[in-house]
Amino acid sequence: MALSDEFAAAQSRVLELARPPSTDEMLELYALFKQATVGDTNSKRPGALDFKGRAKYDAWAERKGMSSEVAMQTYVDLVAKLAKKYG
């Protein structure tokens, strides 16, 4: 199976987990997804009062320079780990 197919399957699989992932795991999934699909951050960091937006931006910005392929594979691996953890 091609990596892009595995990535698409992982996106569906994460929605079928018995329990939702923790906030930190959700941020990691978000950041890896954005890095895989968009690349490096392409916007300004949200303001100090936008706590959620800022956390998402910071998680994504931490992956700066990571290739799309590495981000996809890391996302797939994380979803597999979460599937074992949360069913």
C-alpha positions as a printed NumPy array, in Angstrom:
array([[  0.   ,   0.   ,   0.   ],
       [  1.312,   3.422,  -0.915],
       [  2.07 ,   5.852,   1.896],
       [ -0.643,   8.262,   0.72 ],
       [ -3.185,   5.423,   0.923],
       [ -1.995,   4.463,   4.417],
       [ -2.255,   8.135,   5.43 ],
       [ -5.836,   8.353,   4.138],
       [ -6.754,   5.1  ,   5.909],
       [ -5.222,   6.403,   9.153],
       [ -7.355,   9.556,   8.918],
       [-10.476,   7.395,   8.782],
       [ -9.227,   5.027,  11.468],
       [ -8.615,   7.792,  13.995],
       [-12.291,   8.758,  13.764],
       [-13.296,   5.208,  14.72 ],
       [-11.404,   5.009,  18.012],
       [-13.483,   3.872,  20.991],
       [-12.259,   6.869,  23.029],
       [-11.01 ,  10.219,  21.827],
       [ -7.253,  10.785,  22.119],
       [ -5.899,  13.105,  24.803],
       [ -5.428,  16.789,  24.075],
       [ -1.682,  16.319,  23.567],
       [ -2.293,  13.412,  21.186],
       [ -4.852,  15.467,  19.262],
       [ -2.36 ,  18.322,  18.941],
       [  0.247,  15.903,  17.629],
       [ -2.201,  14.454,  15.11 ],
       [ -3.16 ,  17.965,  14.001],
       [  0.438,  19.093,  13.622],
       [  1.471,  16.   ,  11.671],
       [ -1.58 ,  16.278,   9.419],
       [ -0.887,  19.939,   8.652],
       [  2.808,  19.287,   8.046],
       [  1.968,  16.391,   5.725],
       [ -0.674,  18.253,   3.749],
       [  0.456,  21.905,   3.828],
       [  4.127,  21.878,   4.821],
       [  5.699,  24.429,   7.129],
       [  3.427,  26.931,   8.86 ],
       [  2.277,  29.626,   6.491],
       [  0.538,  32.1  ,   8.767],
       [  1.184,  34.38 ,  11.72 ],
       [  1.106,  32.967,  15.235],
       [ -2.304,  33.622,  16.855],
       [ -2.573,  36.22 ,  19.604],
       [ -1.963,  35.477,  23.272],
       [ -5.673,  35.217,  24.061],
       [ -6.326,  32.589,  21.396],
       [ -5.118,  29.696,  23.542],
       [ -6.406,  26.904,  21.3  ],
       [ -5.171,  28.491,  18.07 ],
       [ -1.801,  29.221,  19.616],
       [ -1.386,  25.639,  20.889],
       [ -2.246,  24.272,  17.447],
       [  0.118,  26.703,  15.733],
       [  2.974,  25.906,  18.123],
       [  2.51 ,  22.152,  17.702],
       [  2.617,  22.571,  13.912],
       [  5.574,  24.967,  14.009],
       [  7.599,  22.402,  15.985],
       [  7.578,  20.201,  12.873],
       [  9.113,  22.887,  10.669],
       [ 11.382,  21.329,   8.078],
       [  9.85 ,  17.843,   8.383],
       [  9.139,  16.413,   4.953],
       [  5.618,  15.518,   3.907],
       [  6.543,  11.842,   3.665],
       [  8.041,  11.716,   7.17 ],
       [  5.01 ,  13.559,   8.578],
       [  2.644,  11.108,   6.857],
       [  4.54 ,   8.07 ,   8.149],
       [  4.705,   9.509,  11.666],
       [  0.952,  10.182,  11.537],
       [  0.247,   6.608,  10.387],
       [  2.469,   5.216,  13.162],
       [  0.796,   7.403,  15.789],
       [ -2.694,   6.317,  14.707],
       [ -1.617,   2.661,  14.925],
       [ -0.343,   3.301,  18.461],
       [ -3.573,   5.084,  19.418],
       [ -5.651,   2.238,  17.948],
       [ -3.856,  -0.193,  20.268],
       [ -4.307,   2.162,  23.213],
       [ -7.928,   3.181,  22.653],
       [ -9.275,   0.342,  20.532]])
